[in-house]
Amino acid sequence: MSIIETIELGALKQGLSDGKILLVDVREDDEYAEGHVAGALLQPLSRFNAHELPPPSDKTVVFICRSGRRSVTALELAQAQGRSDIKVHYRGGMLGWADAGEPIET
């Protein structure tokens, strides 16, 4: 059984600002190129491999996708591949990030 936690926008922004969050974008290359959160690491779901993510550290890994669906799938895959430290996603996804008026890098 997967453990899935969500993070709200304010906590995500604070964690990114403090350097306490490693944001992993699980959308595809073309989606990432169209716009992403500054500093987000790209790890597309179509070729997802938890072993390619940085090793566990003091940073909380948070997954983001377009709307929150693929990030949950990525969490399940990461945990199935042995990464019990990865359990948080941003439910709002890039749509929520953009709707909140947050900056998007291209």
VENRA-V740701 format. One line per field, one symbol per residue. psi: psi as a letter, one per 30 degrees, with the letter a starting at -180 (. if undefined). burial: I if it has 9 or more other ideal C-beta (glycine too) atoms within 8 Angstrom, else O. Layout:
psi=???
burial=???
This chain:
psi=kkjkllkleeeeeeeeefgfkjkjkglleeeeefklkkfkkkikefhkjffflklkafkkkkkkaeffefeeeeeeeeefggiffjgkljefafeeeeffglkkk.
burial=OOOIOOIOIOOIIOIIOOOOIIIIIIIOOOIIOOIIIOOIIIIIIOOIOIOOIOOOOOIOIIIIIIIIIIIIIIIIIIIOIOIOOIIIIIIIIIIIIIOOOIOIOO
